[in-house]
Amino acid sequence: MAGKSATAPTTYSPSPSQRKQKPIFKDVDWVRPDGRGFHQCRPAFLRTGAVNAASGSAYAEFGNTKVIVSVFGPRESKKAMMYSDIGRLNCNVSYTTFSTSVRGQGSDHKEFSAMLHKALEGAILLESFPKTTVDVFALVLESGGSDLPVVISCASLALADAGIMMFDLVTSVSVSSLGSNLVIDPITEEESCQDGSLMITSMPSRNEVTQLTLTGEWSTPKIHEAMELCLEACSKLGKIMRSCLKEAASASQE
């Protein structure tokens, strides 16, 4: 496989909070199932060139969450459509039948497909490929929590690998609200008992947010804190992704 890069997992955790984190349950020292700190992200492993037949591709492994994304195009659209000065972006997110503990549950995820499209559309220069289509196919090989943020970041890396013109790489990080605490990059067990979730998708170099998704009940101070955590982690993740692309480019020239 081409473009082997980022051979070792790298962290993108935001800086430790200066305030003392309170346990979720009174008189009980609560710890995360995987032993991480509340503001500590999972190690990220990224690699481009995972699918030789695609125009561009990427593989991402964040803890137990494993995703592979293939990009095809720009190519002539199969659907008849009127002349357009801008290109068309199609996104599809699906799960393998073995991606979750419940076997045989693999299928297309229409909601995630729509959110992936929304997250990427604002970052791509659609004017650079008029009358054509770019197809993004994301496959979740293993679901370990924070699936959509990993899919979005991996898809952005695959688009860059395909040479699609973008304003900036797109990175995504989520935070779960558990009691009085915020935990970044939650795993499946944490998402199943969260009081609310916040996901930010951003273009870190431009300091722009392309998507913000909020569920559950949040106070204004808590939203601000969660956004700061996500944006700082997104910035660090963007540096890791750029490093991955640089390493792949250097390897291809050798």
Secondary structure by P-SEA (a helix, b strand, c coil): cccccccbbbbbcccccccbbbbcccccccccccccccccccbbbbbcccccccccccccccccbbbbbbbbcccccccccccccbbbbbbbbbbccccccccccccccaaaaaaaaaaccccccccccccbbbbbbbbbcccccaaaaaaaaaaaaaaaaacccccbbbbbbbbbbccccccccccaaaaacccbbbbbbbcccccccccccccccccaaaaaaaaaaaaaaaaaaaaaaaaaaaaaaaaaac
